[in-house]
Each structure stands twice: as C-alpha cells, then as structure tokens.
Amino acid sequence: MKEAEGASVDNVNTNSHVEPMGKASQSADVNIHLRARPQDRKLIDRAAELSGANRSQFMLAAALKEAKNVLLDQTTIYADAKAFQKILDWMDKPATAQETAGMKKLLAAKASWKGD
C-alpha cells in the first residue's frame, strides 16, 4: 500500500519500505508539523539517507509503524493460567452460529489505519 510521498508501510509486519514515486503514488492532503532539536534532526536525516528516503518519507513511515504498533498493543489479552485454560477450552469447541457471524463481521471490518 503506497502512502504519501512514496513511503510505503507493509501491513503484515509493519516494516517500512521506500518506493520510488510514480504515477500511482497518492498525494498528501494534510500537513503534519513538529519541532525538533538540531541533533534529533541530524539523526533523522542520517537514518533517512541510509534508508534511501527523504526526511518526510522516513518520518511518515516511522510514525505509521509506531501508530500501528500502539493500536495492535491495545488488542493484547493478558490472562492468568486458569483463565488461559478456559480460553483454550473455548477455542477447542466448534463455533456457535453467533460466534461465526461475529467472526465474519470482524473479517469484513477495515483496519483503522487503512483509512477510508
């Protein structure tokens, strides 16, 4: 999936890849501004250059990767051993009609980071 300014973020493992800009690239519709210390800008510029991207491409890819990680972290379930065993037992049973309908609804839902 191509993002603004030729930066692309892999939706499977959130690794960023910079692609050459071409006719298929989407143009950016909004600006994002931030202030940084000079040493931070130098560090970002060095990393962007090494990855073959410009500063905007690099920062957008890094921000998108982190945003996805934050969203994915919010879906993690923590359970003690007893609760975990109950979950495993539930998962081993065939799905009910209501559960099947719910899974179909989830599969049809669009990830929040994919936009409109």
N, C-alpha and C positions, 0 to 999 in steps of 0.2 A: 504494500500500500504506500503510495507516494504521499509525502507530507509537503508542506510549504517549503519553498526554496530548494527542492531537490533532496531533502533529507528524508530518509525512509526508516521506519521502525518495524522490525519483524514482530508480528503479532503473536507468534508462537513462543519465542524465548526472549523477547524484548531487547534483543541485540540491535544496536543501531548500525545502519549501513548508509553510506552516502552514495547517491546515484547521480549521474550527470543530468543536468536539467535538459529537458526536451519538450516537445510539443505536448506530451501527455502530462506534464507536471501541472499541479494545481497552483494557482497563485494565492498568496496570503491575503486575507481580507482584513485582519486586525494587526495592530502593533502591540508588542509587549516591551515595556521599557523597564530597565533596572539600573541601579548604580552599583559600582564595584570599586574595590581598592585597586590601585595600579598593579600590584603584584598578582592579584587574582586575575586581572585581565591578561597579563603576560602569560600566566599559567594556562588559561583557557586558550589563548592564541597558539601557544606551543602545541597543546594537545590537538587542537583543531587542525593545525598544519600537518602534524604527523598522521592524522586520520584522513587527510585529503579533503577536508571540508573547510568552509569559511566559518567565522565565529558564529554567525547566526544559525547556520546549519547544525553546527556542533552543539550549541546551547539548546536549540529546539529538540534535537534528538535526545540529549541527556535529560532534559526536563520531561519529555514524553515518557522516557524509560522509567524515570523515578515516579512519575504520576501513576503509571500503570502498576508499578510495584506497590505503591501505597494502597491503591484500590484493591489489588489482589490480596494484600496482607489483611484487609478488613474482612475477608471471607474465610479466614482460617478458623477452624474449630478446635478448641482445646478441651480435652476430657480426661478424667481420671480413669484408672484401669476398669472399674466396674461399668462406668458409663460407656467407655470404649467398647467393651464386650457386648453391651446392649446394642450399640450401633452396628457392630459386626453381625450379630444375630439377625437384626432387622434387615441388613443388606443381603444376607443369605436367603431370605424368604422371597418368593415371587412378588413382584409389584402388584399393588391393588389397582383397580381401574382409575381411582382418584390420583394415585401416585403417577401412573402412566400419563394421565392427562397433564399433570403438573410438570413432568419431565419434558413433554412435548412443548409446553408453553415456555419453559426455560430455554430449550434448544432454539426456539424461534425468536427469542429476545436478542436484541443487538447489544453488544458490549458498550458500556457507557463511554469509552474512549474512541469508539469508531465514529462518533458524530452522527449527523443527520443523513 
